[in-house]
């Protein structure tokens, strides 16, 4: 099955648009104030009113549990779309593994490196500015390739997944989460919500599973879409509750856009128009992608 919708423009243009969005001071201030500024992911919620930062960190812990058998001081992880570096630091601290963290935004990467130094982890984590579609690494280098809610921002998702598999060791694991469209969701029903992020299309769970199968991986999908609905409800609650405080931290235009856009996300997630969850795929010892 193909991606749910496709947008126009080149992959390079799409990457540049994504980079500009995430290097905005307003975006950083929002993520710091509301999301905790460390693990910027959809959360796994123990209860509907749990703190967003705690639920987001639980996502990192849960994803790590799925590949814990491959991790240790001799392992190397490739973190694709590493953001502020929360995943990389959590993996390095928990397992003592090396992490190569790739992100489009040099602004994020400077912040990532500084946090690693403060935590004494700069010897375990290498932070690289680059594209997911053109990884500068030899085939079969990494024990685990990791990515949380990043592929929805990538124009050529199939190419990015092919690159991830190329650099994965035989027997290695690919683990990623993403925000997706439900299989039968009309494109027009979700387009207004996507517009703020500059996302032109969403994959579906079946399109990812089909791509992974075509790349020769054995994979499964853990559907946690209920947590996506909780997550956007919590984001909307927190932004509304803290609006006076946020007006001193982010621009009026960005805050007003959030107040208009987040209810759209709350609505479409409650209506079941989106999907979210964790993909876990293993590369067999002898990889032979299907043609």
Secondary structure, 3 states (H helix, E strand, C coil): CCCCCCCCCCHHHHHHHHHHHHCCHHHHHHHHHHHCCCCCCCCCCCCCCCCHHHHHHHHHHHHHHHCHHHCCCCCEEEEECCCCCHHHHHHHHHHCCEEEEEECCHHHHHHHHHHHHHCCCCCCEEEEECCCCCCCCCCCCEEEEEEECCHHHCCCHHHHHHHHHHCEEEEEEEEEEEEEECCCCCHHHHHHHHHHHCCCCCCCHHHHHHHHHHCCEEEEEEECHHHHHHHHHHHHHHHHHCHHHHCCCCCHHHHHHHHHHHHHHHHHHHCCCEEEEEEEEEECCCCCCCC
